[in-house]
Amino acid sequence: MGSNISRRIFLERGAKGLITTAFVPAFFKSDSLKAFSSPDGENMKLNEYLNHFLVSEEIIKDVMNTALSKGGDYCDLYFQHQISNYIGLEDGSVNKAYSEIGFGVGIRVLKGNQTGYSFTEDLTPKAMKLAAATAANIAEGSQMISPQQLKLKATPNYYPIKTAWEDIKIDQKIPFLQQINEKVFAADKRIIKSNIWFSDETSYILLATSDGKFVLDYQPMSSISVSCNAEQNGKKEENYFDLNGRRGIEFFTPQTIDRLANEAVRKTVMLFDAVKPEAGEMPVVLAAGSSGILLHEAIGHGMEADFNRKNVSIFSDKIVSRLQKNLLQ
């Protein structure tokens, strides 16, 4: 088990060592990204990802040794390069478009039940060791273990796409949004306004763990939301429909475009027929989907293993009693 270090002490120690610098290397050009745009992530070579983040196995081991220098039980380095693009369309015209780039490494150290975490956007060895030293402060003492020899762990390709989002220009995306906008207004004469919000995202991930694993991943993501306003006899209603998933642009078929427009309109105009429910207790039928999230938030977190292992969940004693009952039987 780890020593009892308060959050205040950990932050005080970390404040002396943590430096986070906004830094995105200039070498990330569109040509260099094409080498990683293949959806077949399991065939990516480890050295390509190491080069992508300008690190080597030796540098990573050196950083890990710093992270474990105060007696941590385990550490991992999570490198991520994320490229995000956003487009907003209002009544047929683009009114917002921007891009974001996230780049850096998060360093985590575990000691018993405690976690020390630090990060930096500067991937020079000096900056990473400084962040590792901050995360190491969760423990007190001297290094007990050393990182194991790192080996690549193959992972399935859960989200194959035909074309990487980095290879799709903005003028290839806008027509999809304009088609949705036209179909929204054509679907019902009561529609008076529409807004369409589209985003695509790509993440390159390299994970290195002190128990000897290298894991690589290429994660595409797209999200589109269609909202509209309708008016009937002076009454106005608004609703939306969205689709999100790790898919490429090939997902946006004519059928998908129709579904986005029709569902947004249907969910909006149906509100004109909504009535105020009677007060009091009544049976409720929950459909699949959002009701699952509701149940998870209501009782799911309390059933998670960590909370019950630490006896901080309202279900902890109930689980123990059930186990004892089963044993007695």
BATORSE-574655 format. One line per 3 residues: number of its first residue (from 1); their letters; for each residue x, z, y of N, C-alpha, C, O. Coordinates in steps of 0.02 Angstrom, whole numbers, plus 50000, padded with zeros to 5 digits. Layout:
BEGIN
NUM> A> X:Z:Y:X:Z:Y:X:Z:Y:X:Z:Y; ...
% end
This chain:
BEGIN
1> MGS> 50042:50000:49940:50000:50000:50000:50044:50000:50062:50100:50025:50061; 50017:49972:50117:50057:49968:50177:50054:50033:50216:50009:50074:50207; 50102:50041:50260:50103:50100:50304:50048:50094:50356:50026:50038:50371
4> NIS> 50026:50150:50382:49972:50150:50431:50000:50136:50501:50026:50181:50533; 49994:50074:50523:50018:50055:50590:49957:50038:50632:49917:49996:50613; 49950:50071:50688:49893:50059:50731:49899:49991:50765:49953:49963:50772
7> RRI> 49841:49965:50785:49840:49901:50820:49881:49905:50885:49915:49857:50903; 49878:49962:50919:49915:49969:50982:49990:49963:50971:50025:49928:51008; 50015:49997:50919:50087:49995:50905:50108:49924:50885:50160:49900:50907
10> FLE> 50066:49891:50844:50083:49824:50824:50086:49777:50883:50132:49736:50888; 50038:49783:50929:50038:49739:50988:50096:49754:51034:50125:49709:51065; 50114:49818:51040:50171:49836:51082:50235:49806:51056:50276:49780:51094
13> RGA> 50243:49809:50990:50303:49779:50960:50302:49703:50970:50353:49673:50988; 50243:49673:50958:50238:49601:50963:50249:49575:51033:50277:49521:51042; 50228:49613:51083:50236:49591:51152:50309:49581:51171:50326:49544:51217
16> KGL> 50353:49616:51135:50424:49610:51150:50455:49546:51121:50508:49524:51141; 50420:49517:51071:50451:49461:51037:50414:49396:51039:50444:49343:51026; 50350:49396:51056:50310:49336:51049:50314:49293:51112:50301:49316:51167
19> ITT> 50331:49230:51102:50330:49181:51156:50293:49120:51130:50313:49092:51078; 50240:49100:51162:50203:49041:51142:50208:48989:51198:50188:49002:51255; 50235:48931:51181:50246:48879:51231:50203:48819:51216:50203:48795:51159
22> AFV> 50167:48794:51264:50128:48733:51254:50177:48676:51244:50213:48657:51290; 50177:48648:51185:50228:48599:51168:50201:48551:51117:50184:48571:51061; 50197:48488:51134:50179:48436:51086:50234:48384:51087:50244:48352:51139
25> PAF> 50271:48374:51033:50328:48331:51033:50312:48259:51053:50259:48233:51036; 50357:48229:51089:50347:48161:51112:50352:48110:51055:50331:48053:51063; 50380:48130:50998:50389:48082:50944:50325:48065:50909:50324:48018:50868
28> FKS> 50270:48101:50923:50207:48084:50890:50176:48024:50926:50137:48033:50973; 50192:47966:50904:50165:47904:50932:50115:47875:50881:50114:47895:50823; 50074:47828:50904:50024:47800:50860:50055:47767:50799:50026:47769:50744
31> DSL> 50113:47736:50807:50145:47703:50751:50166:47753:50697:50158:47741:50638; 50192:47810:50719:50215:47860:50670:50157:47891:50633:50164:47913:50576; 50097:47893:50665:50039:47923:50632:50012:47878:50577:49979:47903:50531
34> KAF> 50025:47813:50581:49998:47767:50531:50026:47783:50462:49994:47768:50411; 50084:47812:50459:50114:47829:50395:50073:47882:50358:50079:47889:50297; 50030:47919:50395:49991:47972:50365:49917:47957:50363:49878:48000:50343
37> SSP> 49897:47897:50382:49826:47882:50388:49794:47864:50322:49733:47854:50319; 49834:47859:50268:49805:47846:50202:49761:47904:50182:49780:47962:50189; 49701:47890:50155:49657:47944:50134:49681:47977:50070:49656:48030:50051
40> DGE> 49729:47947:50035:49752:47974:49971:49804:48027:49984:49864:48016:49975; 49782:48087:50006:49828:48140:50027:49875:48164:49974:49930:48185:49990; 49854:48162:49910:49897:48190:49858:49960:48149:49846:50007:48173:49815
43> NMK> 49961:48087:49870:50020:48045:49861:50068:48048:49920:50119:48015:49921; 50050:48089:49970:50095:48096:50027:50159:48130:50004:50157:48177:49965; 50215:48106:50027:50279:48137:50009:50291:48197:50053:50277:48197:50113
46> LNE> 50318:48249:50023:50332:48310:50059:50378:48299:50119:50367:48327:50172; 50429:48258:50109:50477:48249:50165:50445:48214:50225:50469:48222:50281; 50391:48175:50214:50356:48144:50270:50321:48197:50313:50321:48193:50374
49> YLN> 50292:48247:50280:50260:48300:50318:50312:48345:50352:50302:48368:50408; 50367:48358:50317:50420:48398:50348:50446:48362:50410:50457:48394:50462; 50456:48297:50406:50478:48258:50464:50425:48257:50519:50441:48257:50578
52> HFL> 50363:48256:50498:50308:48256:50546:50311:48317:50592:50298:48313:50652; 50329:48374:50562:50334:48435:50601:50405:48454:50620:50418:48508:50646; 50452:48408:50608:50523:48418:50627:50552:48483:50597:50588:48520:50631
55> VSE> 50535:48496:50534:50562:48555:50501:50592:48534:50434:50583:48477:50412; 50629:48579:50403:50658:48567:50338:50643:48628:50294:50621:48679:50318; 50655:48621:50229:50644:48676:50183:50689:48735:50201:50669:48793:50196
58> EII> 50750:48720:50223:50798:48773:50242:50773:48811:50302:50777:48873:50304; 50747:48775:50352:50720:48808:50412:50661:48852:50394:50656:48909:50417; 50617:48827:50352:50558:48866:50332:50578:48930:50295:50550:48983:50307
61> KDV> 50627:48925:50250:50650:48984:50214:50681:49035:50262:50672:49095:50253; 50717:49011:50311:50748:49055:50360:50694:49093:50399:50701:49153:50412; 50641:49057:50419:50585:49089:50455:50551:49139:50410:50532:49193:50433
64> MNT> 50542:49122:50347:50510:49169:50300:50551:49232:50291:50523:49287:50288; 50615:49226:50287:50658:49285:50281:50649:49331:50341:50650:49392:50333; 50641:49302:50400:50628:49343:50460:50561:49377:50455:50553:49435:50472
67> ALS> 50511:49339:50430:50443:49366:50424:50440:49425:50375:50400:49471:50383; 50483:49423:50323:50483:49475:50272:50536:49529:50284:50545:49574:50244; 50570:49524:50341:50629:49566:50354:50613:49640:50359:50657:49682:50351
70> KGG> 50549:49658:50373:50532:49729:50380:50492:49756:50322:50459:49808:50326; 50495:49719:50265:50463:49746:50205:50395:49717:50189:50358:49747:50150; 50377:49660:50217:50314:49629:50200:50311:49609:50128:50363:49594:50097
73> DYC> 50250:49608:50100:50241:49589:50029:50236:49514:50020:50252:49488:49966; 50215:49479:50072:50200:49408:50066:50198:49378:50136:50182:49414:50184; 50213:49314:50142:50205:49280:50206:50189:49206:50194:50205:49179:50141
76> DLY> 50158:49175:50242:50147:49103:50238:50152:49072:50308:50140:49105:50358; 50170:49008:50309:50176:48970:50371:50126:48913:50368:50126:48874:50321; 50082:48910:50417:50028:48860:50418:50041:48813:50478:50026:48830:50535
79> FQH> 50068:48754:50463:50080:48703:50515:50019:48659:50521:49989:48638:50471; 50000:48644:50584:49943:48600:50594:49953:48556:50655:49974:48579:50708; 49936:48492:50647:49935:48445:50703:49865:48415:50704:49846:48379:50657
82> QIS> 49827:48429:50756:49756:48410:50759:49744:48365:50819:49763:48381:50875; 49713:48307:50807:49696:48260:50860:49620:48254:50862:49589:48236:50812; 49590:48268:50920:49517:48266:50928:49497:48221:50985:49530:48220:51037
85> NYI> 49444:48183:50975:49417:48138:51026:49342:48151:51035:49307:48163:50986; 49319:48149:51097:49249:48164:51113:49221:48109:51158:49254:48085:51203; 49158:48091:51145:49122:48043:51187:49052:48069:51198:49018:48089:51151
88> GLE> 49029:48068:51260:48960:48087:51276:48923:48028:51306:48949:47996:51352; 48864:48014:51280:48823:47958:51305:48757:47986:51329:48722:48021:51292; 48738:47971:51392:48675:47995:51420:48635:47936:51446:48657:47901:51491
91> DGS> 48576:47926:51416:48532:47871:51435:48569:47804:51435:48559:47763:51480; 48611:47793:51385:48643:47728:51377:48710:47720:51409:48743:47669:51399; 48732:47769:51448:48796:47763:51483:48843:47819:51463:48822:47877:51455
94> VNK> 48907:47803:51455:48956:47853:51439:48968:47896:51501:48988:47870:51553; 48956:47961:51495:48966:48005:51552:49022:48056:51541:49037:48096:51585; 49052:48054:51480:49106:48101:51467:49147:48074:51409:49120:48052:51358
97> AYS> 49213:48077:51415:49258:48057:51361:49325:48091:51372:49353:48088:51426; 49350:48123:51320:49415:48155:51326:49444:48167:51257:49410:48162:51206; 49508:48183:51256:49544:48195:51193:49581:48261:51198:49598:48284:51253
100> EIG> 49594:48292:51140:49632:48354:51137:49682:48350:51081:49670:48318:51030; 49739:48382:51090:49790:48385:51038:49809:48458:51027:49827:48494:51073; 49805:48480:50964:49828:48546:50946:49888:48540:50900:49888:48499:50855
103> FGV> 49938:48581:50912:50000:48574:50874:50035:48642:50871:50044:48675:50922; 50056:48662:50811:50093:48724:50806:50095:48751:50736:50077:48717:50688; 50116:48814:50731:50120:48848:50667:50095:48919:50674:50111:48954:50723
106> GIR> 50056:48941:50625:50035:49011:50622:50074:49045:50566:50081:49018:50512; 50099:49105:50580:50140:49142:50531:50105:49207:50515:50090:49248:50559; 50091:49217:50450:50054:49276:50428:50097:49317:50380:50131:49291:50337
109> VLK> 50095:49383:50390:50131:49429:50347:50082:49481:50320:50043:49509:50359; 50083:49492:50255:50039:49542:50224:50080:49602:50200:50134:49593:50171; 50054:49661:50213:50084:49723:50187:50027:49767:50164:49992:49797:50205
112> GNQ> 50017:49771:50098:49960:49808:50073:49896:49776:50098:49885:49716:50089; 49853:49816:50130:49790:49791:50157:49796:49766:50228:49746:49743:50257; 49855:49769:50257:49864:49752:50327:49891:49681:50336:49927:49655:50293
115> TGY> 49874:49650:50392:49895:49582:50407:49928:49579:50475:49899:49603:50524; 49987:49550:50479:50019:49536:50542:50018:49461:50554:50033:49423:50508; 50001:49439:50613:49994:49367:50626:50022:49350:50694:50014:49387:50743
118> SFT> 50056:49293:50697:50082:49268:50760:50084:49192:50757:50079:49163:50702; 50090:49159:50813:50092:49086:50813:50134:49060:50871:50147:49096:50919; 50153:48998:50865:50190:48965:50919:50177:48891:50917:50169:48862:50863
121> EDL> 50175:48860:50975:50169:48787:50980:50237:48754:50987:50242:48693:50991; 50288:48794:50988:50357:48769:50992:50388:48775:50922:50399:48831:50899; 50401:48720:50889:50425:48721:50821:50501:48718:50815:50528:48695:50765
124> TPK> 50536:48741:50866:50608:48749:50859:50621:48810:50816:50581:48857:50816; 50676:48811:50778:50691:48869:50735:50690:48935:50773:50666:48985:50748; 50717:48935:50834:50720:48997:50873:50650:49024:50888:50637:49083:50880
127> AMK> 50605:48979:50910:50538:49001:50928:50499:49024:50866:50462:49073:50870; 50507:48990:50810:50472:49009:50750:50497:49076:50723:50457:49117:50700; 50561:49089:50727:50588:49154:50704:50565:49210:50750:50554:49266:50727
130> LAA> 50556:49195:50814:50531:49245:50861:50459:49263:50844:50440:49322:50845; 50419:49212:50827:50350:49225:50807:50348:49262:50740:50307:49306:50730; 50393:49243:50694:50395:49276:50628:50413:49349:50635:50387:49392:50600
133> ATA> 50459:49365:50681:50479:49434:50693:50420:49475:50719:50413:49534:50704; 50377:49443:50759:50317:49477:50784:50269:49493:50728:50244:49549:50723; 50256:49444:50685:50211:49455:50628:50240:49507:50580:50202:49544:50548
136> ANI> 50306:49510:50575:50338:49558:50529:50326:49630:50549:50334:49675:50507; 50307:49642:50611:50298:49711:50635:50241:49748:50602:50231:49808:50615; 50203:49713:50559:50149:49748:50523:50179:49797:50473:50145:49844:50451
139> AEG> 50242:49787:50454:50275:49829:50405:50330:49870:50438:50352:49854:50493; 50351:49922:50405:50407:49964:50428:50456:49973:50371:50438:49995:50317; 50517:49956:50383:50568:49965:50331:50614:49906:50329:50627:49874:50380
142> SQM> 50640:49890:50270:50687:49835:50262:50660:49786:50210:50613:49803:50174; 50688:49726:50208:50664:49674:50164:50670:49694:50091:50723:49715:50067; 50614:49687:50055:50611:49705:49984:50610:49643:49940:50636:49645:49884
145> ISP> 50580:49589:49965:50575:49527:49925:50600:49468:49967:50603:49472:50028; 50618:49415:49933:50640:49353:49965:50593:49297:49946:50564:49298:49892; 50586:49247:49989:50542:49191:49971:50568:49154:49910:50628:49146:49901
148> QQL> 50521:49131:49868:50539:49095:49808:50554:49022:49823:50539:48997:49877; 50583:48987:49775:50597:48916:49782:50531:48878:49792:50484:48887:49753; 50528:48838:49844:50466:48804:49861:50457:48741:49820:50503:48701:49812
151> KLK> 50396:48733:49793:50379:48674:49754:50312:48646:49778:50267:48684:49795; 50307:48580:49778:50246:48548:49801:50189:48557:49751:50198:48544:49692; 50132:48580:49775:50073:48588:49734:50025:48531:49749:50001:48525:49806
154> ATP> 50010:48489:49699:49965:48433:49710:49894:48458:49720:49872:48505:49687; 49858:48427:49766:49789:48446:49781:49744:48384:49777:49767:48329:49793; 49681:48392:49756:49635:48335:49752:49620:48306:49821:49626:48341:49871
157> NYY> 49601:48243:49822:49580:48211:49884:49504:48218:49889:49466:48177:49861; 49481:48270:49924:49410:48285:49927:49372:48241:49977:49311:48236:49973; 49407:48209:50023:49372:48172:50076:49406:48105:50088:49439:48095:50139
160> PIK> 49399:48058:50041:49428:47991:50050:49392:47952:50105:49330:47953:50109; 49428:47918:50147:49399:47875:50197:49437:47809:50196:49494:47806:50174; 49405:47755:50219:49435:47689:50218:49482:47678:50277:49534:47646:50270
163> TAW> 49463:47704:50335:49503:47693:50396:49511:47759:50432:49463:47795:50445; 49573:47775:50449:49587:47837:50485:49558:47834:50555:49557:47781:50586; 49534:47891:50580:49505:47893:50647:49557:47875:50701:49539:47850:50754
166> EDI> 49621:47887:50687:49673:47869:50736:49676:47794:50748:49700:47771:50800; 49652:47755:50698:49654:47683:50704:49590:47653:50734:49584:47592:50740; 49543:47696:50753:49480:47672:50781:49482:47682:50857:49489:47738:50881
169> KID> 49475:47628:50894:49476:47632:50967:49408:47653:50994:49357:47648:50959; 49408:47676:51055:49345:47700:51085:49293:47645:51091:49233:47658:51085; 49315:47583:51103:49267:47529:51111:49235:47509:51044:49188:47470:51043
172> QKI> 49261:47537:50988:49230:47527:50924:49178:47581:50909:49135:47572:50866; 49181:47636:50944:49135:47692:50933:49073:47687:50978:49018:47703:50956; 49083:47666:51039:49028:47666:51088:48968:47624:51064:48911:47647:51074
175> PFL> 48977:47565:51034:48918:47527:51011:48873:47565:50964:48812:47557:50966; 48901:47608:50921:48860:47648:50876:48815:47695:50917:48756:47702:50902; 48843:47725:50968:48804:47772:51008:48751:47736:51049:48695:47761:51057
178> QQI> 48767:47676:51073:48718:47638:51112:48660:47615:51068:48602:47614:51090; 48675:47597:51005:48621:47578:50959:48574:47637:50946:48513:47628:50945; 48603:47696:50938:48561:47755:50927:48517:47768:50988:48458:47782:50982
181> NEK> 48547:47762:51047:48510:47774:51109:48451:47726:51115:48396:47747:51133; 48462:47662:51100:48408:47612:51104:48352:47628:51055:48293:47621:51070; 48371:47649:50994:48321:47664:50943:48282:47727:50961:48223:47732:50943
184> VFA> 48313:47775:50995:48278:47835:51016:48222:47818:51064:48165:47842:51056; 48236:47776:51114:48185:47758:51163:48132:47712:51133:48074:47713:51154; 48152:47672:51084:48104:47626:51053:48058:47662:51004:48004:47637:50988
187> ADK> 48080:47720:50979:48042:47754:50927:47977:47785:50952:47928:47790:50914; 47975:47805:51015:47915:47839:51041:47914:47832:51117:47963:47846:51150; 47858:47810:51144:47853:47798:51216:47854:47863:51256:47861:47861:51317
190> RII> 47847:47920:51222:47848:47984:51258:47919:48008:51273:47928:48056:51311; 47969:47976:51244:48039:47995:51256:48058:47977:51328:48048:47920:51349; 48085:48025:51365:48104:48013:51435:48180:48021:51446:48205:48002:51499
193> KSN> 48215:48048:51397:48287:48058:51407:48321:48066:51339:48292:48092:51292; 48384:48044:51336:48422:48054:51274:48495:48071:51290:48523:48049:51341; 48525:48110:51247:48596:48126:51251:48625:48121:51181:48597:48146:51133
196> IWF> 48683:48087:51177:48717:48080:51113:48788:48103:51122:48823:48084:51169; 48810:48146:51076:48876:48176:51079:48913:48160:51014:48889:48176:50960; 48970:48129:51021:49008:48108:50962:49079:48134:50966:49111:48133:51019
199> SDE> 49105:48158:50908:49175:48180:50906:49205:48160:50839:49172:48160:50787; 49269:48143:50840:49307:48132:50779:49371:48173:50783:49397:48186:50837; 49396:48191:50726:49453:48236:50724:49496:48222:50662:49470:48205:50608
202> TSY> 49561:48228:50671:49608:48221:50615:49655:48280:50616:49682:48298:50669; 49667:48309:50558:49714:48365:50552:49766:48350:50498:49748:48330:50442; 49829:48359:50516:49884:48356:50467:49906:48428:50455:49922:48464:50503
205> ILL> 49906:48449:50393:49920:48519:50377:49976:48525:50325:49977:48489:50275; 50022:48570:50340:50075:48587:50294:50075:48663:50286:50084:48699:50335; 50066:48686:50225:50065:48758:50211:50124:48775:50166:50133:48743:50114
208> ATS> 50163:48825:50185:50218:48849:50144:50209:48924:50133:50197:48961:50180; 50213:48946:50070:50201:49016:50053:50263:49047:50023:50302:49013:49990; 50271:49111:50033:50330:49146:50007:50332:49151:49932:50384:49166:49903
211> DGK> 50274:49139:49898:50274:49140:49825:50290:49071:49796:50280:49059:49736; 50314:49025:49839:50343:48963:49814:50300:48902:49815:50312:48857:49774; 50250:48897:49859:50207:48838:49860:50213:48799:49926:50215:48828:49980
214> FVL> 50215:48734:49919:50205:48687:49974:50138:48653:49962:50127:48628:49907; 50093:48652:50011:50029:48618:50005:50020:48573:50065:50031:48594:50122; 50000:48511:50052:49990:48462:50106:49917:48442:50109:49882:48441:50057
217> DYQ> 49893:48427:50168:49824:48404:50173:49815:48360:50234:49845:48371:50287; 49772:48310:50226:49752:48266:50281:49676:48272:50286:49641:48254:50238; 49650:48297:50342:49579:48312:50348:49546:48273:50404:49558:48287:50463
220> PMS> 49504:48224:50386:49464:48190:50437:49399:48228:50450:49376:48265:50407; 49371:48218:50508:49307:48252:50524:49270:48211:50577:49301:48185:50623; 49205:48206:50569:49165:48173:50621:49100:48211:50630:49072:48239:50583
223> SIS> 49077:48213:50692:49015:48248:50709:48976:48207:50760:49005:48180:50807; 48911:48201:50750:48870:48165:50798:48804:48203:50807:48773:48222:50757; 48785:48213:50868:48723:48249:50883:48681:48207:50931:48706:48181:50981
226> VSC> 48617:48201:50915:48570:48162:50956:48515:48209:50979:48479:48238:50939; 48509:48216:51045:48454:48256:51072:48411:48213:51118:48435:48164:51147; 48349:48231:51123:48305:48193:51168:48250:48237:51197:48233:48289:51169
229> NAE> 48225:48215:51253:48170:48249:51287:48109:48204:51286:48114:48143:51294; 48051:48234:51276:47989:48197:51275:47939:48231:51321:47943:48291:51333; 47891:48192:51347:47840:48219:51392:47771:48193:51371:47763:48134:51357
232> QNG> 47723:48239:51370:47654:48221:51352:47606:48264:51392:47606:48325:51385; 47566:48233:51432:47516:48267:51473:47547:48324:51514:47518:48378:51519; 47604:48311:51543:47637:48360:51585:47678:48411:51547:47714:48451:51578
235> KKE> 47675:48411:51481:47713:48458:51440:47777:48424:51415:47775:48367:51391; 47833:48458:51421:47897:48430:51400:47926:48469:51341:47921:48530:51338; 47956:48433:51295:47988:48463:51237:48056:48432:51226:48069:48375:51248
238> ENY> 48100:48469:51194:48168:48445:51180:48190:48469:51111:48176:48526:51091; 48224:48426:51075:48251:48445:51010:48310:48398:50993:48326:48353:51032; 48340:48410:50936:48399:48370:50918:48406:48363:50843:48372:48397:50805
241> FDL> 48450:48318:50823:48468:48310:50753:48542:48291:50751:48565:48251:50791; 48579:48320:50704:48650:48304:50700:48673:48295:50628:48641:48318:50581; 48729:48261:50621:48762:48251:50557:48836:48265:50566:48867:48243:50615
244> NGR> 48864:48302:50519:48935:48319:50522:48965:48312:50453:48932:48326:50403; 49026:48291:50449:49058:48286:50384:49127:48256:50387:49147:48227:50438; 49164:48263:50333:49231:48235:50329:49226:48163:50306:49239:48146:50248
247> RGI> 49205:48121:50352:49192:48051:50338:49226:48006:50390:49245:48029:50444; 49234:47943:50371:49262:47894:50417:49207:47855:50451:49148:47869:50442; 49226:47806:50491:49177:47768:50530:49132:47726:50485:49077:47707:50506
250> EFF> 49153:47713:50424:49111:47674:50377:49047:47711:50359:49000:47680:50333; 49043:47776:50374:48983:47814:50360:48925:47793:50405:48867:47800:50387; 48942:47767:50465:48890:47752:50514:48861:47682:50500:48872:47635:50537
253> TPQ> 48823:47680:50446:48788:47619:50426:48723:47612:50466:48704:47659:50501; 48690:47554:50463:48625:47547:50497:48575:47600:50475:48534:47623:50515; 48578:47619:50410:48532:47670:50386:48546:47738:50418:48500:47775:50434
256> TID> 48610:47755:50426:48628:47818:50458:48607:47818:50531:48582:47869:50556; 48617:47763:50565:48597:47758:50636:48522:47767:50643:48499:47802:50688; 48484:47735:50599:48411:47743:50601:48391:47815:50589:48347:47842:50623
259> RLA> 48423:47847:50541:48406:47916:50525:48420:47963:50584:48379:48006:50600; 48477:47954:50617:48494:47996:50674:48442:47990:50730:48419:48040:50757; 48423:47928:50746:48375:47917:50800:48305:47942:50780:48273:47978:50819
262> NEA> 48282:47923:50721:48214:47941:50701:48204:48016:50692:48152:48043:50711; 48254:48050:50663:48247:48122:50653:48247:48160:50719:48210:48208:50728; 48289:48138:50767:48290:48171:50832:48223:48165:50867:48198:48213:50896
265> VRK> 48195:48105:50864:48130:48093:50895:48075:48131:50858:48033:48164:50890; 48075:48128:50793:48023:48162:50754:48022:48237:50767:47969:48266:50778; 48081:48268:50767:48085:48340:50778:48065:48360:50849:48044:48416:50861
268> TVM> 48071:48313:50895:48053:48327:50965:47977:48322:50975:47946:48368:51001; 47948:48266:50956:47876:48255:50971:47831:48300:50928:47774:48313:50947; 47855:48323:50870:47814:48367:50829:47802:48434:50864:47755:48470:50847
271> LFD> 47843:48450:50913:47835:48513:50950:47772:48513:50994:47748:48566:51013; 47746:48453:51009:47684:48450:51048:47625:48479:51009:47576:48501:51038; 47631:48479:50943:47577:48506:50901:47589:48578:50880:47549:48607:50843
274> AVK> 47644:48607:50903:47659:48676:50884:47611:48725:50917:47591:48716:50974; 47593:48778:50879:47548:48829:50906:47581:48897:50897:47625:48905:50855; 47560:48945:50936:47587:49012:50933:47560:49046:50870:47500:49048:50860
277> PEA> 47604:49073:50827:47580:49105:50766:47547:49172:50781:47559:49203:50832; 47505:49193:50734:47472:49258:50741:47524:49314:50732:47574:49305:50696; 47512:49369:50764:47557:49427:50757:47543:49463:50692:47488:49458:50664
280> GEM> 47592:49500:50667:47584:49540:50607:47625:49515:50549:47660:49464:50554; 47622:49551:50494:47660:49533:50434:47625:49477:50397:47563:49475:50392; 47664:49432:50369:47637:49376:50330:47690:49349:50284:47750:49357:50298
283> PVV> 47670:49316:50230:47719:49286:50185:47758:49230:50221:47731:49194:50262; 47822:49226:50204:47865:49174:50233:47899:49136:50178:47927:49166:50132; 47896:49070:50180:47929:49027:50131:47991:48997:50166:47985:48964:50217
286> LAA> 48049:49010:50136:48112:48986:50165:48135:48923:50129:48142:48923:50068; 48146:48870:50167:48172:48808:50137:48247:48812:50129:48280:48855:50159; 48274:48768:50089:48347:48765:50080:48380:48744:50146:48350:48709:50186
289> GSS> 48441:48766:50156:48477:48747:50217:48491:48807:50261:48527:48852:50243; 48461:48806:50321:48474:48858:50370:48455:48928:50346:48486:48977:50367; 48405:48932:50303:48385:48998:50278:48440:49030:50237:48447:49091:50235
292> GIL> 48481:48989:50204:48538:49015:50167:48588:49049:50213:48617:49101:50196; 48598:49019:50272:48643:49049:50322:48614:49116:50345:48651:49165:50353; 48549:49117:50356:48516:49179:50379:48527:49235:50328:48544:49291:50346
295> LHE> 48516:49220:50264:48525:49271:50212:48598:49292:50206:48614:49350:50195; 48643:49244:50214:48714:49260:50211:48733:49309:50266:48769:49358:50253; 48710:49296:50326:48727:49340:50382:48693:49408:50375:48721:49459:50395
298> AIG> 48634:49409:50346:48596:49472:50339:48626:49517:50286:48633:49578:50297; 48643:49490:50228:48667:49532:50173:48732:49507:50140:48766:49545:50106; 48748:49444:50151:48806:49415:50117:48872:49447:50132:48912:49460:50087
301> HGM> 48885:49461:50197:48949:49490:50216:48959:49559:50184:49015:49577:50165; 48905:49596:50178:48911:49662:50148:48927:49660:50074:48948:49710:50046; 48918:49603:50043:48932:49596:49972:49002:49569:49958:49022:49562:49901
304> EAD> 49039:49553:50011:49106:49526:50002:49153:49579:49971:49148:49638:49986; 49197:49555:49928:49238:49600:49887:49281:49648:49929:49286:49707:49912; 49312:49623:49982:49357:49665:50022:49321:49726:50050:49347:49782:50048
307> FNR> 49260:49716:50075:49223:49772:50104:49203:49823:50051:49203:49884:50064; 49187:49799:49992:49167:49845:49938:49228:49879:49908:49224:49938:49888; 49284:49844:49904:49345:49875:49878:49368:49932:49924:49395:49982:49901
310> KNV> 49357:49924:49989:49377:49975:50038:49322:50027:50050:49331:50073:50089; 49265:50018:50016:49209:50065:50023:49183:50070:50094:49165:50124:50117; 49181:50013:50129:49153:50012:50197:49088:49973:50200:49059:49965:50254
313> SIF> 49064:49949:50143:49001:49912:50141:48944:49958:50122:48954:50007:50086; 48884:49942:50147:48825:49982:50129:48808:49972:50056:48768:50010:50028; 48837:49921:50023:48823:49908:49953:48875:49939:49907:48868:49936:49846
316> SDK> 48928:49969:49934:48983:49993:49892:48960:50042:49838:48976:50033:49780; 48922:50093:49858:48900:50143:49809:48849:50114:49760:48844:50137:49703; 48810:50065:49783:48760:50035:49739:48793:49993:49684:48770:49993:49627
319> IVS> 48848:49959:49702:48884:49919:49652:48915:49965:49600:48913:49951:49541; 48945:50020:49623:48976:50068:49577:48923:50097:49530:48934:50102:49470; 48866:50116:49558:48813:50146:49517:48789:50096:49465:48775:50116:49408
322> RLQ> 48784:50033:49482:48761:49983:49434:48812:49975:49378:48794:49968:49319; 48877:49975:49396:48929:49969:49346:48928:50029:49299:48935:50021:49238; 48919:50089:49327:48916:50149:49285:48856:50147:49239:48860:50167:49181
325> KNL> 48800:50122:49264:48740:50117:49223:48751:50071:49165:48730:50085:49109; 48784:50014:49177:48797:49966:49125:48844:49995:49072:48837:49982:49012; 48893:50034:49095:48940:50065:49049:48906:50116:49003:48921:50121:48944
328> LQ> 48859:50153:49032:48823:50203:48994:48778:50171:48941:48766:50200:48888; 48754:50111:48956:48711:50077:48909:48752:50051:48850:48725:50020:48804
% end
